[in-house]
Amino acid sequence: MTRTKLLSLATMALLASLLTACTSFTPVYGDRPGAGMESVRFNFASPDSRIEQIIFDRLKLAFPGEAGPNDPVLDIAASAVSLPGSMSNAFAVARPTNVRVQATVTITNDDRVLFEATRFADTAYQSGKLTPVDIASSQGAQETAARAAAESLRISVLSGYRPAP
């Protein structure tokens, strides 16, 4: 390796380390929440369905702080629907069936809405199989879409909700 190449490599490494040291961005998608979100605590409402339970479980992991009686209440309203048929007729027996989970997160304190966001996630499964397998496939698709909707709601709370000081 020539001296010029070695010097340019060292310069690029120094420049890269200086640039990374100057950034102050906090990733929304990472493990660390945004600025000021470390101390956010929620009282979680009770789930009304299996889909809501999946979303609540994910949000409880994202916001693990022990909530007090004066902390806001986080509630979820979620539903799963089968969307109109797919465009594929490739398989005569097993047709693709589309599933959508739509969820709304509402954060309230003393009957005042502090934050609200609605997100959805779509997925599909092959229907037309034996009934027990078809039911299991449908439930699995709904749970997969619920996990995706939970991640979207987590990100929307991190990016949009700001607790009162």
N, C-alpha and C positions, 0 to 999 in steps of 0.2 A: 504494500500500500504506500502510495506516495505521500509526501508531507502535505501537499495541497489538499488531497482527499481527506486525510486525517484531520487537518485544521478545519475544513468545511463541515465535517461530521461533528466535531466538537462544538463548533459555532451553532449548528442547528440544534444540537441537544441543549445547549445553554439557552438559546432563544425559546425553545419549547418549554423548558422548565420555568423560565421567566413568565411566559404567557399563562401557564397553568396556575402560577402563584398569584396572578393578578385577578383572576376571575372570582366572582362572588355569587355565582348562580347556584341555586339549590334545585336539584332535579325533582320534578313532580313524580316521575316514574320510579324513583329510587326508594330506598328504605327510609331515608331521612325526610320528614315532612318539611313543608315550606316554613319560612320565617315566622316565628311566633306560634306555630302549630304544635310545638312539643308539649305544651301545657293544656291543650284542648281536651276537655272531658265531656262526655255525653252520657245522659241517662237514656238507655235504649228502650224503646217501646217493645211490647210483646209481638212476636210474629203471628200472622193469621194463616200462613200456608207454608208448605215446604220450600217454595221458591223464596219467600221472604226470609225464612230461617237461614238459607244459604247466603243471602245478601247480608243479613245481620251478622252472621259469623265472620264474614270477610271484613266488615266495617269494624267489628269489635277487635279484630287483630290489628287493624290500621290505627285505631284510636284506643289504646289500651288503658289510658289513665282512669284511675278510680274516681267515679263521679260522686259529687255531693248533691244534697237536696236542691241547691240553687242553680245547678248546672242545667243547660238546655237539654231538651228531649229530642232525640233523633228518631224519626218514625219512617217506615218504608211502606209504600203501597205498590204491590207488584202483581202482574198478571201474565199468563202465558196464553197465546192464541196460535192456532194453526192458520197460516197464511194460505191464500188461494194456491191451487196446484202449480207444480213446477212446469217448466217448458219442455222437459225431457220425457220422451216415451221410449227410451232405450231399452228398458227392462219391462217385459209384460207382467211379471209377477210382483216385483218389488219396485214400487214407485217412490221417488223422492218426495218427502213431505216437509214443508218448511214450517219452522217454529219461531215465534218471536216472543221474547220476554221484555216487557216494558215495566220500568220501575221508577217511582218518584220518591226522592228523599226530601223530607221536610224537617227542618230544625226549628223548634219553637221554644220560647221561654215566656211563661206567664201569658199564654194565649196570643202571643205576638209571633208572627212568622219572621224568623231571622234569615233563613235561607231555604230555597226550594229549587230543585233541579230534576228534570226527567230525562232518562236515558233508556235506550233499548239495545238489544242484541239479537241477531238472527242466527239460526243454524238450521240444519236439516238432518233427516234420517230416512232410511228406506222403510216404507210401510208395505202392507200387503202380505206380511209373513204370518206365521201362526200367531194367534191372539196373545199368548203370554209374552212372546218375543216382541211383538208389536208394542205392547204396553210398556215393556222394559226399555225398548228403543225410544219411545216417546218421552218417558221419564228421564232417561239419560240425556236426551237432547235438551229438554227443558232445564235440567240442572247445569248443563254446559253453558247454555245461554244465560242463566242466572248468575253464574260465576263471572262471565264477561260483563254483564250489566253491573255487577257489584264493583268490578275494577273501574268501570267508567264513572260510577257514582263516587267512588273513593277519590278519583282524580278531580272530579268536579267540586267536591267538598274542599279538597286541598287548594284548589286554585280560586274558588269563589267565596268561600266562607271566611269571614274574619271575625274572631271573637271580640266582644266588647272588652275594653281594658279595665 
